[in-house]
Amino acid sequence: MHGEAAPVDRTVIDVIKWIVDHDPPTRREFADRAGWVATCQSAFDHRIAGALLAAVDDGWVVAPVGGVEHLKERVLQRMRTCLTIEAALLDVAGVLTREGVEACVLKGVAGAHLDYPDPSYRAFNDVDLLIAPDEIDRATGALERAGCRRDLPPRSKTWDRRFAKDIPLVHP
């Protein structure tokens, strides 16, 4: 269990609808800093702070004085992390390709590039790959030889291939 999901701010819900429906909602102005900070935190909690910044840039969300600069700096920091993660994904994809292992990118990274008008609208924390069970040993072996390390050793020689739902590897 990961705990309860953070509550979603009304403006964040409107940002999500804007992304999905491509129809900006009514203009929202923040007079007080506390409301703006709560909205920004909700956007970060739900990994769409980049989309909130785009809504500010489009003019339908108006931040209080100093609020935009703070949001821009935090989004920039988060996007630097996302670019580092994407660089690691490219490295991993190269290793797997050279090994002849097919992998499908899932969840955050895939969604950012496929489901959003701009990948900067959706942040992510890691890379999730789907690999066929009969390719698991080759994939993990190749990635370990390339410098990736497992967070825990496998339970047995056949555990990963037969039972594992995920195998966390840390990229150097």
N, C-alpha and C positions, 0 to 999 in steps of 0.2 A: 504494500500500500504506500502510495506517495503522499497521503494526506488529502485534505480537501482542496479543491481548486479555489484560486483567489476570486473574489467577486469581480464581475465585469462592470466597469464604469459605463454610463449611458453614452458618452461621447465615443468610447472605444467600440461599443456596439454599432453606433452610426458609422464609424470608420470601416468596420467589417462589412456592413451593408453596402457602403460606397464601393468597396473593392468587388463585392459579389455582383451588385446590381448596376455598377457604373453610373450611378445617379447620386450626385452629392446631396446630402440632406440640407436642412435649413442651417444657416450660419449660426455658429456657436461662439460666443465671446466670453472669455474668462476675466472677470473683474478682480477676483481674489486669487492670490498665489496658492492658497491651500487647496482649492478646488483643482487648479491646474496641476499641482504636484501630484495629487491623487489620480488624476486622469493619466498623467505621464507614467506613474508607477503601474497602473492597470495595463497600459499599453505595453510596458516592458514585461510585466508578468505574463502577458498573453503573446509576447514575441512579435508585436506589430508596431513598435515605436516608430519604425521607418515609415509606415503607412500614416501614422499620426503626423509625422513631420511633413509628409506629402500633402496631407489635408491642410496643414498650416500654410504651406507654399501655395496651394490652390486658393487660399483665402476663405475657406468656409469654417475653419477653426482659427480663432484669434486668441493668442496667448497674452498673458499680462506682461508688463514691461520686464525684460530680462528673461522671460520664460523660454523664448525661442532659442536663445543662445545656449541655455542649459540643455535643452532637448537636443539641439544639433550636436553638441559635444558628446553627450551620452550615446546618441545614435552612431556617431563617427567611431567611438570606442568599440561599440558592439559590432559594427560592420568590419572593423579591422580584425576582430576575432573570427567573424564569419569567413572572411577572405583567407585567414590562416587555415581554417577548417577545410575550405574548398581546395586550397593548395595541397593539404594532406590527402584529400580525396583523389586528386589528380595523381599524386605519387602512388597511392594504393592501387588505383585503377591501372596504372602502368605496370606495377608488379603483377597484378592478377592477369592482365592481358598477356604479358610475356610468359606467364605460367600456363596460359590457355584456359583460365578459369573465367566463366561468365558471371557477372554480378549485376544486380539491379539496385539502383539507388532508391531508397524509400524515405518517407516521412519528411522531416524539416527541409533538408537540402533540396530534395525533389520538389516538394511543394512550393518552396520559394521560387524556383525557376519555372515551374509548370502552371501554378495556380494563381500567381500574382502578376499584375501588370509590370512590376519591377521587382527583381529578387531582393532589393534592399528593404522592401516592405515587410519581409518575414525573416526574423532572426532564427538561428538554430544553434544548438550546443554541441552537436556531435554528428557523425555520419552513420546511417543505418544502411547496411547492404544485405540483400537477399542472395544467398548462395545455395545451390542445390546440395542436398545432404551428401551425395557421393563426391562432391568437390571440396567439402569442408577440410579434410586433412591436407589436401594440396594447397588450398588457399591459406590456411593458418600457418602451414609450414613455410610457404613462400613469404608471407608477411613477417613471420618471426625472423627468417633469414635476412630480411630487408631492414630489421631493426625494431619492428613493432614488438610489444611485449604484452602478454596476457596479464590480466589483473589477478587471476587465480589459475592454478594448474588444472588440467582436465582430471576428472574423477577416474577415468580409465582410458585405455587406448581407443575404445569404440564409443565412449560416452557422447562426444561431440556429434558424431555422425548419426547416432541413433536417437538421442534424447534432447540435446541442447536446443533451446529456443533462441538463445543469444550467446555469443562468445565475445565479451568485451576485449578489445585489443587497443593498446595505447600507442599512438604514432609518435616517433621521436621528435 
